[in-house]
Amino acid sequence: MTNSLPATLLLRSASKANVRRLDVPGADLAVVSYQLDDPEEFKGKDIVVIGNGDAAIETALALSDHNSVTLANRRSEFRSRESPTARRSRRQSETPRSR
């Protein structure tokens, strides 16, 4: 069995200002990127997206049309921000209705 890196490795965090870098050998290689500016720059590649929130999922989806994409997460579930519509709906169902 050989240990090889994918063509591209993208690491996604929720905030560009708060980028979490990998603390592993090779984290500074040219194939590792911590942001995605233009999905069109990546075509025909094997890509691993690492992250557990909306940014990772959105990145994987943006790249999936023209690439082989693997989404990796170290937790058993993905974390996601609640949409404004879902938040409003939840609040309305929790608020007692007056008669």
N, C-alpha and C positions, 0 to 999 in steps of 0.2 A: 504494500500500500504506500502510495506517495503522498506527501503533504504538499499541496500546491495551493496558491492563492487564486481566487477568481480573477477574471480580467479586471474587474473594478469592485471595490468595496466602499460602500457609502454608509456613513454613520450619521444618524439623524437624531437631533434633540429638538425639543419644542421651541427653543429660542436660539437664534443665531448669536445672540450676545452671551449665551450661557452654554457654549459647546463643551460637551464632555468627551475628551479624547481617550482612546484606548490606552491602557497601561500594559501593553504586551509588545514583545519583539516584533518589529515590522510595521508598527503603527505609523511610522513616518515615511513609509514607501510611497512612491508616486501613484500606485494603484488605489491608495486610500484617500478618500475625500470626505470632508465633513459638511459639505453643502452641495446642493444641486441648483445651479443657476439656470441651465437650459437642458431639459430632457432630450432634445434633438441632438445634442452632442454625443449621446450614447446610442449606438445602434449595433445590433448583432453581437452583443457582449453577454457574458455570464456575470451577473451582478448579485452581490449579497448586500442587502440593506439591513443594518442593525439598528434596532430601536424598539420601543414598546408603546409608542403613542401615535397620535394623529399624524405627526410629521413623517414618521417612518412609513406608515400605511399610505399616506398620500404620495410619498416619494416612490414607493414600490409600484403603486398604480400608474403613476406618470411614466415610469420606465417600462412597464410590462408590454406595451404594444410592439416594441421592436427589439426586445431583449429577453433572455432567460433570467428571471428574477427570483431570488430566494429571500424571504423576509425572516430574519432571526430575532428572537426575543428570549431573554434569559428567565422570564417569568412564565407562569402558566396561563396568564391572561394578558391581553393588551389593555392599556389605559387609554381613555379617550375623554376629551372635553365634552361636556354636555352641550348640545346645540341650544340656541336661544328658544327655538320652538318647543323642544322637549322640556326645557326648564319651565317655560310658561305653562305647558300642559300639566306637568307634575305639580306645580304650585296651585293650579286651579283645582286639581283633584284632591289636594290636601286641605283646601280652604273650605270650612263649613259653609253651606249655602243657607241663606236666610229665607224664610217663607213668608 
